[in-house]
Amino acid sequence: MQDKTNLSRRTFVKNAGLLTAGWPVISSLPAFGGAASAFTPPSAANLHWLGGKAPSINAGATWGVPWPKGTVKKDAGFVLTTPDGENIQLQSWTLASWPDGSIKWSAHAIGARHVNNTTSFQLTPAKGTPAKGALKVREQADSISIDTGIIQCEIGKTGVAIIRSIKRKDSIIAKDGKLILLTQDQPDEGNGLSPQHDTFQSNITSVVLEQQGPVRAVVKIEGKHLNDKQRAWLPFTIRLYFYEGAESVRIMHTIVFDGDEQKDFIRGLGIRFSVPLSGELYNRHIRFAGDEKGVFAEAVKGLTGLRRDPGAAVRTAQVNGEEIKGTLPDVVSKRLQYIPAFGDYTLFQPTPDAFEIQKRTREGFGWIQAAYGRRSAGTAYVGTHVGGLAFGIRNFWQSHPAQLDIRQAQTDQGHITLWFWAPKAAPMDLRFYHDGMGQDTFEKQREGLEITYEDYEPGFGTPFGVARTSEAQIWVLAATPSNEQLSAIAAYIQDPATITFDTKQWQTAGVFGGNWMGTQTPSPGKKKIQDQLDFYFDHYNRQIDEQHWYGYWNYGDVMHSYDTDRHVWRYDVGGFAWDNSELSTDLWLWYYYLHTGRKDAFRMAEAMTRHTGEVDVHHIGPFAPLGSRHNVQHWGCSAKQLRISTVTNRRFYYYLTADERVGDLMREQLDAAATLRTIVPGRKIGQQKGDPDGKYAGVSFGTDWGSLAGAWLTEWERTGDKTAKDRLLNSMQTIAAQPHGFFTSSAQMELSTGKFQRAPQEQFSVSHLSAAFGLPEICAELIGLVDMPAFEKAWLQYCEYYNASEEEQIAGVGRPLGKLNLKQGHARLTAFAAIRKNDKRLARRAWEEFLGGEAGIRNLSQDVHILRGPQVLNTVTEANAMSTNAVAQWGLTAIALLDYINEDYPEK
């Protein structure tokens, strides 16, 4: 369901116009520095809960805030206040810095006690404001102990148990938290063969205390899964998050596949805890959160529905999860031993549209069906009136097959397991989906590309090195929660509270290209464009559900192209299936969110960032750290490319949330150029491979360098790293020094320094894809950040002449560029040249290129067709001529032109 409670489409015009009314006309901006210099630096940032509504419960929150250059000194502190003047305890740190050392992005965390129905906050830089909070951390030789003020957790540094124990008021609620991996050596083919099963557990190799309070603590745990034969595989990274005053622990779970997909079939992957239990079995309670706030609530030994009535007070207490005190009536008490105790429960979500709950008395006896439902909220509970554990997986049904288990609740040592891959489902099958179909030569592979758009090469469609990150929470409760309380916890796990800044903040700060905003006035024509932006986002958001773009390995991605004959997206046609960030879908979603503030846009972009940064990228192995081009399987294409693994797609989420895992992913890309010596990005273009041991790699100035520049820029501003800075600046200088600047297209780059060798004078080339994967956005940021006139000149030359007439190209670069594609998408390059050169002619040309729609979307339409059975299997909403490539590029360009040259829109 859409959530527009923050900013609706009706207020998009206001964001694009009225909020910036009175800003300086963009063409009057100086040639360097951007619009940020024209503002009086703000003394505070206005913040609010994402979605505009205060959460009913809160487990702590972390977020990022951008600041204009020179506004906030590097050693500044911060004060967070509510509208009524209340100061909130705050922990702050720096995410990124400007070149002058001032803070570019600050990160902040608050604890779990601060809600009070407050919907907005004010964040003010201040001196002498050390962080205060009650969270306590103690690191010892073999463990780390963390006390939130409510719960106490001991984390192991060695061995199997990641979380050794969790207490509340000196009572152990859970212990022996460890990872569980179940495998088999062949799939379930139904051929009479019996797979060999194996069990692995976590084995810790590294523990790092990344943050130690006083409001927020983060522990990073790494290792591999180990079996009895000492085979260690499937590397994992676990991050545990603790907040002051919280009764919960947030768990980020990452695995990297390093097995043989032909014989390593995962049939169960999860986290298991032991839960000590005591007292009468009729005082032990089981809970599962279902769909639409529904709750399945039972006791291990039920006292309702019996032939002999224990009394209304007893029945009511048990149903409510309260303690049944005193002795039961004789008619029941003397026959208690004949009432079955159900100690084992399972909630299994095999698909996004159905779950079941089963229970049994204990192992060795049959299961009985307890309940059914559609989409479980993915949270369960086991415990008593003196305490218990609630546990849940975020995006539970979206990431099916998932499962929640409770075992041996009738004993003094129960067990719970959060299964990210459900053992009741078929085992995970990561094998390539076809046998190559005889494509054993380069020529045959080119023919395959011609017919299905699939870039195939034997051995390249492997999942080796791909990753998956899942999120879970455990809540350490003082008593069995009411149904309403458990439902609220389940909702929070699925939609954790997030704080963010007002839309104007990023524009004022000049981050993500916000320094190019000019005077913006509403008009009917521009309103039509803004409405179309809303339509495209809404349509794709709806398609996720209608087309069931869900599953452990799929959730977060969208499809590339539509099949109007079958009325389905081309899920089974080579390179037309999963999108894998093709033509900057990620960037479109993030810029759309930044301009609208819509919560549903944030959540969709968040899911895509998680997916494309993990599943679509090889993190280890011969292809690391490159990503895979679009395919039927996310890792299936033989084109392994920086344009997919690019940091440019990740940095939005990192800076908005301070997410450590995304920080890891971005750092992986710093030396990515080294892989280009052996893995050529365009497998079927006939490029020559480089020297695997050489000092140089062939790097294109478009998708390759744009991705490297994003990685180096981000590392430089995050850490001040000199190597990253030098590589970035050296590469910019040596691109500018090429015979034809960006039109030189590519050159040999020295890996250690980032310096490009000078290409031959006769080398001249241009690709329509060079500027389709974040290059315009990164170059815009660099020009606003680094005073390098030669680089700006080279980039503006490319921007001005890519879409120019043949005569203008001959006059400007000495030759015609030939027939080029994606003219509409490149209109944003023309617009950027217009504002930097203060050229109204270029501004008018940019709007003509965009509105003309060549190689893009010519006629705007919001027409949809509802198709129902028997024409289709399921009811679908079909839009005219929908293509993700076209929509992503149209969306990015529409937003850019409304920002850059709003006042030049040809209304008539």
N, C-alpha and C positions, 0 to 999 in steps of 0.2 A: 504494500500500500504506500502511496506517496505521502511524504511528510513535507508540507510546505509551511509549517508553522513559523519558520524563521522569516523567510522572504518568499512571497508568492510571485507568480508570473506577473500579476498586476503591478507589483512594485519593482519589477526588473527595470522598467523605464526610469523609475526614481533612482535606482542604483546607478544606471548608466547616464543619467542626466542631472536630476535635481541635487543628488548628493555632491556632485562635482560642479554645480553651477557657480560661476565666478572664478573658477580656476583659470590660470593663464592659457591663452590660445596656444596650442601645441607648436604651431609654426614659429612662435616667438621664443621658443626655448633656446638656450645656448647650445652650441655644438657639442659640448661635453658636460656631463653631470646630470642631465635629465631634469624632470619636473620637481624632484624632491627638494632641490636647492631653492625653489621658489616658495616653499612653505615655511611658516614659523614652526619650528619643531614642537611637537605636542608634548605636553607635560604629563600626559597619562594616556593609557589605552583603555577603551571601553570594551568590556568582555561580557559574554553571556553564555549560558548553557546552549550547546548545539541543539537546535530545534526550538529554542526560546522558552522551554519549560523546565522548571526545576525538577530534578528526580525525586521520587517519593522516598527512595533510599539511596545511600551513597557509600561507595567503598573506596573513595579517594579518586583523584583525577590528576592527569598530567597533560600539559598543552604547551604550545609555542606561540610567541608573539614577535612580530617584526618591528624594527625601529629604523627611522631614517639615519643616514650616515652622520656621525658626529653628535647625535642626540644623547646617547647613553654611554657613559664612560665604562671602560672594561671592568673596573672594580666596583661598579654601582651595585647597590642592593635594590630591593623592590618592596613595595607595600601594597597589599591587596585589601580593598575595603568594599563593603556593601553600601547600597544607597543610603542606609540609615547611619553610616559612619562606623560600623563595626569592622575592626581589623581582624583578618583571618590569618592564622599561622600559615606561613608560606616557605617553601624551599625553592630556591632559584639557582639556575646555572646557565652558562652560555652555550648555545648551539652553534653560532656562527658569528664571525666578526667582519667588520669592514676593513679595508686595507689600512685605514688610519688607527686601527685598534679598538674603535668604538663597537658597541654591541649591535650586531645586525639581527640576530635572532636570540631571544632569551627563552628558556624553558622554565616551567613552574609546576609545582605540585602542591596540592592541599590534601589534608587527611579526610577521614571518613565522617568526622563529626560536624562538618560545616555544610549544612543544607539550608535549613530554616526558611524554606520556600523562596529563597532569594533567586531571582532569575537573571540578575545582572550584577556586574562587579566593575571596579575601576582599579587598574594596575598602574602604579606610579613609581618611577625610578626615585631612589632616595639613598642618602648616605647613611652609613652606620646602622644598617638593618640586618644583622646576622639572623640566619634562620633559627627559629625556635620550634620545638616540638617534643613530644613525649616518646617517640619511637626510639628504642634502644637496640643497639647492635653490639655484639661481642664476638670477636673472631679469635678462635683458638687453633691449635696445631691441626686438629683433625675434624673440626666442626665450626659452624657459624650459628650463633643463637640470636634470634630476633624477637623482640617483645613489642607488639603494637600498642600495648596498654590494655588490650583485651585478650589477645591470644599470644602464646609463646611457641616458637617453632625452632627446632634444632635441625640443621641441614648438614648432611654428611659430606666430607671431602674425599672419602675413599669408599670403596666397596659397592654394594648393591643399592642400598637405601639412599635415595636422594633427599627425602624428608624423613628423618628418623622418628620424630614425634611432633605432635601438635597438642598443646594443652590449653585449657581454659579454666581459670581458677584452680590451678594445680591438678586438674583432672585431665588425664590423657584421653583425647577425643579420637585421635587417629595416630597411626604409627606405621613404620616400615613402608613408606611411600616409594614405590619402585616402578620402573618401566617393564612392560611385558610385551614380548614379541613371539607370536606363534607362526611357524612356517611349515611348508610342505614342499617336496621336491618335484612335483608335477601338478598340473591343474586337474580339476575334477571334470574329466572328459566323458564319464559314463561308459568307459570301455572295459570295465572289469578290473583294471589295475588299481592297486591300493597305494596311494602316496605314502611316503615316509614323513612322519611329522617330527617336529623339533620345537623346543621351547628355549627362549633366550630371555635374559634379564639385563637390566642396566648395569654397566660397569663404569664407574666414574674415573675419568683421567685428569680432569681439570676443574677447579672451582675458583671463581673470581668474584669478589665483592665489588660490584660496579658502582653502587651508591650505598651509603650507610647512614642515611637520615639527615636531620632528625624527623622529617615528615615522610620521606619515601626511601625505601631500601630496595636494591635490586641485586640478585645473586644469579650469576651465569654459571651453569654446570654443563660440562661437555663429557662425552664418552662414547662408547660403542656398546651394542648389545652382545652379550656373551652367553654361550651355552656350556653344558657340562664337558664338552670336548675341547673347550677353550677356543672355539672359533669366535672371533670378534668381527662384527660387521654392522652395517646400518648405523653410521655415526649419528649422534643426537646432540642437540643443544636445548637445554631447558633453562628458561629464565623464570625466576620466582619474584613476584612483586608484592611488597608489603607497604601499607600506608598506616600512618598514625591513626589510632582509634578504630581500625578496621577489624572485623571479625572474619575476614576472608583473605584468601591468598589467590592472586592471579597467576596462572601458569601459561607460559608460551612454550609450545612443544614443536621442535623442528627435527625432521629426519632428512638425511640425504641418501638416496638409493645408490649403493655401491656393490650390488650383487649381480648375479647372472640371471637375467630375466627369463632364461630358458629353464632354470631349475630352482630359483629362489622365489617362491610364491608366498606372499604374506597373507596369512589367513586370520590374523588378529594383531592389533597394535594398540596399546593403551597404557594407562597408569593405574596402578592398584594400591590400595591402602588397607591396612587392618584397622578394624574399629572395635575396641573393647566394649562389651555389652554386659550388663548385669541386671538383676531384678527379674520379676515375673515376666513370662513371655507375653502375657496380655498387656503389659506396659511397654512393649517394644513396638515401634511404629515404622511403617514403610510408606513412603510417599513418592509419587511420580507426577511431574507436570506434563499436562497434555497440550491440547490445542485450545485457543480462545480462553485462556485463564483456567482451563479445567484442571482438576487435581484428582488423581487416584490415591485414595487414603485407606489403608488397612492396618491391622495389627498382626504380628506374627501368629498369635493365637487369638482368633476372633471370638468375641462374646456376644455378638449380635446374630440374630436369625436362628438361635438355638431352639430346640424343642422346649427346654426349660429356661425361663426368663431370669436373668441375673438382676433385673430391675432397671428402671429408666435411668437412674443416676449413673449406674455402671455403664450402660450402653452409651449414654451421652458423653461421659468422660472418655471412653475409648475412641469414639468417633472423632472427638475433638483433640485427641492426642494428649489428654491430661492424665495425671496419675490416678489410678483406681486404688483408693486407700482402704485399709481394713480388710476384713475377710469377706469372701463372696458368700451368697446364700448356699445352704447345704445342698440344695438341689443341683447346684452347678459345681461347687467346690469339690465334692466327693467324686465328681465324674470328670474333672479337668483333664486327667490323663488320657481321656478318650476323644478330646477335641484335638484335631490335627494342628500341629505347629508348622506353618509354612516358612521355612528359613531361606529359601532361594527364590529370587525374583529377577526377571529380565525384561527390559524395555528394548525392543529391536525396531529400528527404523531402516528397512531395506531400500526404500524408495523415498522420494520427496513427498509422496502423497499417501503414505500409509505406515502406521506403526501398530505393534501388538505388545501386550504385556502378558507374560506367562509366569506361573509360579509352580513350585513343587515343595514337598516337605523337606527332602534332602537328596543329595546325590545317590543315584541308584534307583530312584523311583520316578514315576512318570510326571510329565509336565501337564498342567491344565491351563486352558485359556482363561485369562482373567479379564482382559479388556482389549478394545481396538480403538484406533483413532486415526486422524489424518496426519497432522504435523505436530509432533511433540516439541515442547519448548526445551527438551533436553536436559532436565534437571531432576534429581532424585534426592531422597533423604532416608537415612536409617539412624535410629537412636531412641532415646527414652526421654522421660520428663526431666532428667537431670543433664541432658546433653546429647548431641549427635552431630552427624556430618551431612550437610547438603552439598551436592556436587553436580556440576553441569558442564556441558560442552557448548561453546558458542557456535552459531551457525550449524546447529545439530542436524536438522533435516536437510538443510541446503548442502551439507557435506556428507551425505549418506554414502555407503551404509555405516550407520553408527549404532552404538549399543551402550546401555547402562546396566550393570549387573550388581546385585546384592546377593551375597552368599553366606550361608551358615549363621543367619541372624538368630537362630534358635540356640546357638552356643555362646560361650563367653568371649569368643573371638570371631566377629563377623568380618567380611571382606567386601570391599566395593571396587569396581573397575570401571573406569571411563574408557570406552573403546572408541578410538578415532577410526579404526577400521574394524567392523563388527565380525567376530568369529562365526556368527550364525549365517553370514553372507558367503557367497562364493569367494574363493581366494583371489587376491589381487593379481591380475594378469597384465603384465606390462610388455608383453611381446609385441613385435611389430605386426601390423594387421594384414600384410600380404607377403608373398614370397619373392617379390621383385619382378615377377611376370616377364622374365627373360631379359631384363634391362642390365645386361652384363657389359655393355660398352657405352662409351660417352655418347655416341650417336643415338643409340636406343634410348638413353636417358633423356636426351634432348627431345626426342619424339614423345616420350611420356610426359614431359613438361608441357609440350604443345597441346596435348589432349586433355589432361586432368589438372594442369597447373601444379603438379607435384614434382618437386625437386628431389628425385630419388637417387641414392647411391648406397650400395651395400655397406652395412656396418655403421651407417650414420644415424639410423633411426632408433638409437638405443636410449633407454632411460637412465643409463649410468651417469650419475652426477646430478640428476634433477632432485629437487627438494620439495617439501611440503611443511608449512607451518600451521599449527592448530592452536586454538586458545581455549582454556578451561578455567574454571574457578572452583575452589572449595570454600564452603562457609562453615565455620566452627560455631555451632549454635548452643545456647545454654539450655534449650529445651526443644521438644518437638514443635515445629512451627505450625501455626494455623494454616489452613488452606490458602487464605488470603496472603499470608506472609510468604509462603513458599512460592506462590504465583508471582509475587512481586520480586522475589530473588531470581526466579527463572527469567522474568522479563528483563531484569537488570543484567544478567549474564549475557543475554542475547543482544542487549542494546545498552552497553555501559555508558554511564554519564561522561560527557566530554565538554570541556569549556573551549570556547574559541573567541576570536576577536571580530569586531564589526568589519564589514566589507571595506570600508574606507581605509582601515589601518594598513593593509598591504599596499594599497595604491599610494598612500602618503609615504610609506616607508621606501617605496621604490624597489620592492623585491618582485621576483618573477616577471619582470618587465613592467611593473606598475608605474615606473617613472616616465612612461610615455603618454600618460593620460592627458587629454586636452579638454577644452571646453566642450560640453556635451549637452545638447538640447533635444528634447523629445520631438518626434514628428511621426506622422502616420506611416511613412515608408520604413523608418527605423523601427517603429513599433511592430511592423509586420515581420521584420527580421528577428526581433527579440521573441515574438510569439513562435516563430519557426524554430528557434533554438530550444524553447520549451517543448515544442512538439517532438522534436527529434529525441531529446532526452527522455521524455515521458514514454515514447514508443519503445525505445530500447529497454527502459526499465520494466515495461510491461512484457516485452518479449522474453526477458529472463524467466519469468514465471510461466508464460504461455508455452514456451518452447522447452521448459525444464532444463535450463542451462545450469544444472546442479551436479553434485557429485564430488567426492574427495579430491579427484585430480582436475575437475573441470570448473568448480565454482569460482566465479570472479571473472571469467572470460566471456566474450560474446562471439558470435559467428561472423564470418567474413562476407559471405554473399548469399543471396536468396535465389531459390529455384521456383519461379512462378508457375511452372507446369505441375510440379508435385505439391506446391504450396508448403514447402518446408525450406529451412535454411540448408545449404549444401553440406550437411554434416559428414557425408561419405565421399565427397568428390575432391580428392587430392589437396591442392593448395587453396581450395575455396571454403574450407571448413572452419576450424577454430582460428580466431583472428590473430592471437599472439602479438598484440600491440601494432598491427600493421597500420601504417599511415597515422600513427600517433593518437589512437583512441584514448589512451590513458591521459594524454595532455588535454584533449578536448574535455574530458570529464572534469579534470581538476580545474581548468580555467572556467568552466561553466559553474562549478561550485564557488570559486572565488568571487565571481561576479554576482551570484544570486544568493549565496549563503544557505541554499536549500539542504536540509539534513539528508534527504533521500539521495541527493547527488553526492554528498560526502560519503555515505555508506556504500554506494555503488563504486565510487572511485577507490575507496578503501579496499573493498573486496578485490577489485582488479589489481591494485598495487600488490596485495598479498600474493595473488595468483601469478601475475606475470613476472614478478621478481623472484619467485621460488620455482614454480613448475616449468616455466618456459625457458629457464636458464640452466646450463650445466655448471655446477659449482665445484666439481672435482672431475678429474679425468682429462683425456686429451683435448676435449672441446672447451674446457673451462677457461675463462668465465663467460663464454659467449652464449647467446640465446639462440633459439630455433625459430626459423621462419614458419609462417602459418601452414597448418597441415591438419589432417584427420586426427592425428595424435599430436599432443603439444610438443613432443620431442622428436616427431617423426621426420621432419624435413632435413635434408643434407646441408642446406644453407645455414651455417652457424654464424651468427652475426652480432656485432656490437649494437646495432640499431634496435635489437630486442632487449638486450641486457642493460641498455643505457641507464645511467644514473639519473638522467633528465626526467625519466618517468617516475622515479622513486622519491626525489627530494621534496616534493610537495608534502607527502604524508610524513616524512621524517621531520620536517620543520613544523608542521602543524601539531604533531603529537609527541615528538622526541622519542620515537620508537627505536629501541636499541637494535632489534633484529634488522630493520631496514637500514640502520646505520652500518651493520655488518655487510649487508648486500652491496651497499655503495662502495665500501672500502675494497671489496673483492675486485672491483673494476679498475683499480689504479694502474696495474701492469697488464691490462688486457691486450695491449698491442703486441705483446710477445707471442701470443697465440696466433696472430695473423701471419707469422712466419711459416706456419704449417697448415693452417686452416684458412682457405680462401673464402671470403664471405659469399661471393657469387659463384656457386659451384659450377654452373653451366655456361659461364661467360668466357671461359678459356683463359683466365688469368694465370700467371705463373706463380708457383709456390716460392716462398722465400727460403732463406737458410735457417733451419731450426736452431742452429747454434750461433747465428750471426748477431751483429749489433744493430741491425736495421730491420725494419718491417715495411712492407708496402701498405700505405695508409691512404685511404681516400679522404678528401677534404670535406666530404659530405657526411654520410652516415657514420663512417669510422671516426673521423676527427671530432665531429660534433658530439659523439658519445664520450670520447676520451676527454674532451674539454669539459663536459659536464662533470665527469669524475674528478678531474684535477681541480676545477673551480670549487667544487663542494668540499673536497678535502682541505684545500687551502683555507677556505673560510671557516671550516669546522675546527681546524687544529693549528693553522699557521704553518703547515708543513712546507719547508723550503723546496723540497724536490718537486712536489706537486705544483707549486707556484712557478718554479723555473721551467718545468715542462710546458705549462700552459703558456707562459709569456714567450718562451722560445718558439713554440709552435705557431703562435699568432704572428710573431715577427717574420718567421721563415715562410709562412703562407703568403704574407703580404709581399715578400721579396721574390715570389715566383714570377716567371715570365708573363703569366696571364692571371695572376692572383688566384681566385677561386675557380676560374675557368681552366686552370692548369689541371684541375680535377684530382690529382694524386701525386704522391712522391714517396721516396724512401725516407723513413723517419728513424732517427737515432733513438733507440729505446731509452737509454739512460738520461738523455737531455731533452727529448721532445723536439729537437731541431730537425727540420726537413732539409734534405739535400735539394739543390736547385735542379729542377727538371729541365730537359732539353727545350730549347726555344720553340721547336715545332710542336711540342705537346700541347694540345688544346682539346678539351672535351667537356661535355656537360650532360648530367643525368637528371631526369625529372624526379628521381627519388632522393637526390642529395639533400634537399631542403624539406623533406616530408617526414622526418623523424626527429624533430626537436632542434635542428640546426638554427632556424630563424629565432627561436626563443632563447637559445644559449648565446647566440651572437648579439642579440639585443641586450641581454644582461651584461655581456663582456664590454660592449661599447659604452654602456652607462657606468661601468665600474673601472675600466682601465683606460688611461689616456694614451692611446696608441693610434695616431692619425693614419698611419700607413695601413693598419689593419682595417680601420673603419672605411678607408677609401676602397680597399679591395672588396670588402663585403657590400658596400653600397653599389659598387660597379656590378656585382652579381645581381643584386636586388633590382637595379634599374633596368638591366638589359635582358634578363631572362625572358620577360614577357613583351619586350619591345618589338617594334616593327623591324622587318629585315633591313630597311634603310637605316634605322637608328642603331641597330646592332653593328652594321658595317662601319658607321661613323664612330661608334663608341668603343668597339673591341676589335675592329678590323676585319670582321667576317660575319656572315650570317650564322646563326646557331642551328638552323634547320628546324624540322618539325619537332616540337617539344610537347610533352603531355602535362596534365595537371595545371593548366593555365589559371583556373579559378583559384585553386589553393595558393598559387604563387602570387596572387594579388596582394597578399599581406606583405610580401617582400617589397613590392612596388610602393605600398603605403608606408613602409618603414623608410624607404629611400626618400619619400616625399616629405616626411616630417624632419628628417635629418638635414635635408638639403633646402628645406623651406620652399618647396616647389609645388605650387598649386596645380600645375599641369600634370605632374605625376600623381597627385592626389585624385584628380578627376579620372585619370587613366586607371588607377587602382579600383575605383568604384565601377567603372565600365567593365573591367576584367571580371570582377566579382559578380556583378549583376548579369553579365553575359553568359556565365555558367559553362564556359567551354571546358570540357573534360571534368565536369563536376555536376552540379545540380542547377539546371537552367530555369526550370519553372517550379516555384515554390508551391507545395501542395500539402495540405493536412488531411487529405482524403484517405480514409481507411475502409476496408471491406471486411465484414465479419463473415467468416466461412464456418459452416457447421456440417455435421455428418448428414448424409453419407459422403459428401464431397471430400471431407477430410476426416482424419481419425479423431481429433479433438478440436473444439472450437478455437479458432485463431483469428487474430486481428492482423490483416495484411495491408501494408502501405504500398503505394505505387513506387516501383523501381527503386527499392531500398538497397543501398550498398554501404557497408560500414566504412570503406575507404572514402567514399564521397561525403558521407555525413561527417566523419571526423575532420576531414580537411575543410569542408564547408563551415563546420562549427568553429574551428580555430580561426579561420579567416574572417568570419562574420564578427566574432568577438574582437579580433585585432583591429579591424577597420572601424568598428564602433568606438574603440579606444583611441586609435591613432588619428583618424581623419573624419571624425564624427561630423564636424561642421561643413565638410565638403560633400556630404551626401547629396546627390542630384535629385532633390525632391520632385522636381517636375520632369 
